[in-house]
Amino acid sequence: MKLLDLAKVHDINSMRRAHLVRLVGCNHQSQIDHHLKRLIAGRQLVRRGARLVPALASSEPLLRLPIMGEADCGEATRYADGRVVDYLAVSPTIVNLKSTDGVYVLVARGDSMNRAEVHGKRIEDSDYIIVQHEDSYEPNENEIVVSNIGGLANVKRFRRDSMHGRIVLMPDSYRQQAFAPIIISEYDDYSVVGRVIDVVKGVMK
């Protein structure tokens, strides 16, 4: 059911019916209302605050992912000390994970990546970003990565400036002019510590 899939990543309750008609591929807005009523009556969609979200129908246990602090979506100001500060319990139907090996969570802080999407979900302030750690990882061009810059954690798009022999970490924001790229030289204390593989939207929006 396309409405259920959309409800995993969008606030369909606040979306215009005409927009939902195009996304779902039906013919009339009345069909959207009919399907929504059936999903709510069948407890497939439930209200959580002002949103309609899919009910947890999975028989699998909740995933318990370690939260290892925060990461800046602006300048790097949050310390990356590798400590587990909490755990995020999340349904396996919400996150796109084949395995939890090397997977951890950071809380996004700032707005410099609020146009970037992972599986249709934007990285906004207070969201949980799911990170895959891989030893000796070489990121692909334009990939969203978590970097350690002098002991500080940061989230940006990865670019290589081969002409000048440096790495450029690019913002991806609706206020693009408000955020400058971070330029890394070969002499900086810098490493890529993971790639962003999914986003769990923060509940306090």
C-alpha positions in Angstrom: 0.0 0.0 0.0 1.6 3.2 -1.2 -0.1 5.3 1.5 1.5 3.3 4.2 4.9 3.6 2.6 4.5 7.4 2.3 3.4 7.6 5.9 6.8 6.2 7.0 8.6 9.2 5.8 6.0 12.0 5.3 3.3 13.7 7.3 0.5 12.6 5.0 -2.1 14.1 7.3 -0.9 17.6 6.4 -0.2 17.0 2.7 -2.6 18.3 0.1 -4.9 15.6 -1.3 -4.1 16.6 -4.8 -0.4 15.9 -4.1 -1.2 12.5 -2.6 -3.3 11.6 -5.6 -0.2 12.2 -7.8 2.2 10.3 -5.5 -0.1 7.3 -5.0 -1.2 7.2 -8.7 -5.0 7.1 -8.2 -7.6 9.1 -10.0 -9.6 11.1 -7.4 -9.1 12.7 -4.1 -12.1 10.8 -2.7 -10.1 7.6 -3.2 -7.4 8.9 -0.9 -10.0 9.7 1.8 -11.5 6.3 1.4 -8.2 4.5 1.7 -7.1 6.6 4.7 -10.4 5.8 6.5 -9.9 2.1 5.9 -6.3 2.1 7.1 -7.3 4.1 10.3 -10.2 1.8 11.0 -8.0 -1.3 10.5 -5.4 0.2 12.9 -2.8 0.1 10.1 -2.4 3.8 10.5 -2.4 5.3 14.0 -2.3 8.9 15.3 0.9 10.0 17.0 0.5 13.6 18.0 -0.6 15.4 14.8 0.7 12.8 12.4 -0.6 9.6 11.0 2.0 6.9 11.2 2.1 3.2 10.4 1.3 0.9 13.3 4.2 -1.4 14.4 3.0 -4.5 12.7 6.3 -6.4 12.7 6.7 -9.4 14.9 10.4 -8.8 15.0 11.8 -7.3 18.2 12.8 -3.6 18.3 16.3 -2.8 17.2 18.4 -1.2 20.0 21.0 1.0 18.4 23.7 2.9 20.4 23.6 6.7 20.4 27.1 8.0 20.3 26.4 11.7 20.9 25.7 14.5 18.5 27.1 15.6 15.2 27.1 19.1 13.8 25.4 19.9 10.5 27.3 23.2 10.5 30.7 23.9 11.8 32.4 21.1 13.7 31.9 21.9 17.4 30.7 18.6 18.9 33.3 16.3 20.4 33.4 12.8 18.9 34.8 10.8 21.9 33.3 7.4 20.9 31.2 7.0 24.1 27.7 5.4 24.0 25.4 8.0 25.7 22.0 6.2 25.2 20.2 3.8 23.0 17.5 4.3 20.3 14.8 1.6 20.2 13.3 1.5 16.7 11.1 -0.9 14.8 13.0 -2.8 12.0 10.2 -1.7 9.6 11.3 2.0 10.0 15.0 1.7 9.2 16.6 0.3 6.1 19.1 -2.1 7.7 20.4 -5.4 6.5 22.6 -5.8 9.5 23.3 -3.8 12.7 27.1 -4.6 12.6 29.0 -1.4 12.9 25.8 0.7 13.0 25.4 3.5 15.5 23.3 6.7 15.9 24.1 10.4 16.1 21.7 13.3 16.9 21.9 15.9 14.1 22.4 19.5 15.2 22.0 22.4 12.9 20.4 23.1 9.5 23.2 22.9 7.0 22.0 19.5 5.7 18.2 20.0 5.8 17.9 19.5 2.0 19.8 16.3 1.9 17.7 13.1 1.8 18.4 9.5 2.7 15.6 7.1 1.6 13.3 10.2 1.2 14.0 11.5 4.7 15.7 14.9 5.1 18.4 15.4 7.7 16.9 18.1 10.0 17.9 19.5 13.4 17.3 16.9 16.2 16.8 13.9 13.8 18.6 10.7 14.5 21.0 9.8 11.8 21.9 6.2 11.3 25.6 5.7 10.6 27.5 2.7 9.2 31.1 2.5 10.4 33.5 0.7 8.1 37.3 0.3 8.7 39.5 1.9 6.1 36.4 3.3 4.4 36.9 5.4 1.2 33.8 7.5 0.6 32.2 7.9 -2.8 31.9 11.4 -4.4 28.8 13.3 -3.1 28.1 10.7 -0.3 26.8 11.9 3.0 29.5 11.1 5.6 30.3 11.7 9.2 33.8 13.1 9.6 36.1 13.5 12.6 37.8 16.9 12.3 40.3 17.4 15.1 38.2 15.3 17.4 34.9 17.0 16.4 32.0 15.3 14.6 30.5 16.8 11.5 28.0 15.7 8.8 28.4 16.8 5.2 28.5 15.8 1.5 32.0 14.4 0.6 33.8 15.9 -2.4 37.3 15.5 -3.7 39.2 18.5 -5.1 41.9 16.5 -6.9 43.3 19.6 -8.6 44.4 21.1 -5.3 44.8 17.8 -3.4 42.2 18.5 -0.8 38.8 17.3 0.5 35.7 19.6 0.5 32.8 18.9 2.8 29.8 20.5 1.3 26.5 21.7 3.0 23.2 20.8 1.4 20.7 23.3 2.9 17.7 25.3 1.8 19.8 28.2 3.2 22.9 27.3 1.2 24.4 30.7 1.3 24.4 30.7 5.1 26.9 27.8 5.3 30.4 27.7 4.0 32.1 24.5 2.8 34.7 23.0 5.1 38.0 22.5 3.2 40.4 19.8 4.5 44.0 19.6 3.5 46.3 16.6 3.7 47.9 18.1 6.9 44.7 18.3 8.9 43.7 15.9 11.6 40.8 14.4 9.7 39.1 11.1 9.0 35.8 9.7 7.7 34.2 7.7 10.5 31.1 6.5 8.7 28.5 7.0 6.1 24.9 8.0 6.7 22.6 5.2 5.7 19.2 6.2 7.1 17.4 8.8 9.2 14.9 8.5 12.0 12.9 11.6 12.3 13.1 13.3 15.7 9.8 13.4 17.6 10.1 17.0 18.8 9.5 19.0 15.6 
